[in-house]
């Protein structure tokens, strides 16, 4: 082996290893979540974001061998924040919708949800369009539930839009709302809590094709890497372990 | 920049302007009516008259407006007694909760402004009135209040502008004021720059109108600007 050849070989190895370490140790990602959507994402007593979304994000980061920081951001600032690179991905139980796809790319869905009404136990609350007429219904602004009301029941019901779902529940308890429309799964968690005594689901879940994905910037190759990592955690059982911590049934 | 979004949603934004203007006008009026007795009480020497308004102003100047709105809207609704009271039909509405919070807030600031103006009236003028045999109520009506109103106008105009901007917080309790409307539009279009910029321009225009109105009133009340009270 001539010196020249040896040098070239060494260069190749060096470049390859530098490239590899760049993809691993140097790979820092900022992942945003909302922090007001228990049990998917919420702020625990010590002020840290926790929940299903956060666990999934951390599991994906581990598979991608990326160093991730989870940050919280108010819901309606998530997509604008992603676009101006305040963070690299949104793992915040965000539904994949036509409108959002114009702004961002989504990974494959990591769970599926539906919408369902909630109202006081024993209250007359029929979910047919005719019966809803004149009722005051609350939902969170910029969510599938909020937009469902605006698109389908505008002028039929009195729609109240809130900054987060906790505020919807507060006003439901205060009696300002006749009912609330929200995603079925987070409501399941709320209904289990003490504060939700006296409330129940009304009518069946609908719009059950609500695919929840991770939002990344348009054209970002992070999408492929996250999809691959998602396949890995689904295959090796990590996903099921996380799922079981929050729901006794599969939400995938 | 996507100008078509602005054109498309401009009528919606104008709907929000109506709510914003209404909030500022109604709570400005109630706040001023509350501020007059409060300001006079703060100006009085008797500690028993001064104490309660002082505590009130201390609280409303010392806590954020957002906290006050939440206390009125979410806080009061927690109590069964409030929910069953005769006032609930009003307290149930976010509109009235916002009016209550804004009125109480601006009353506190305006009362302080009025007190400052009352304190600044030269003693000699009041003594002259006393010598003429005027009693306290008459001195307030004829001398002190008219003089104080003229003095406090610039500061009061400032307060109204601050309230215009503070009214944006009404959007946090489901009201569709200018800011609430803007946020709801952005939730659909994801064009924060275009819509917030438009909303900002509208707020600026509203401020200009307020400044302009106060300038006219000031000219009327203080015809000789040169005789400013130090």
Interface residues (C-beta under 8 A of the other chain):
Chain A: X76 X79 X80 X83 X99 X100 X102 X103 X138 X141 X142 X146 X147 X160 X161 X162 X163 X167 X170 X171 X174 X175 X176
Chain B: X74 X77 X78 X83 X92 X94 X172 X174 X183 X184 X186 X187 X188 X190 X192
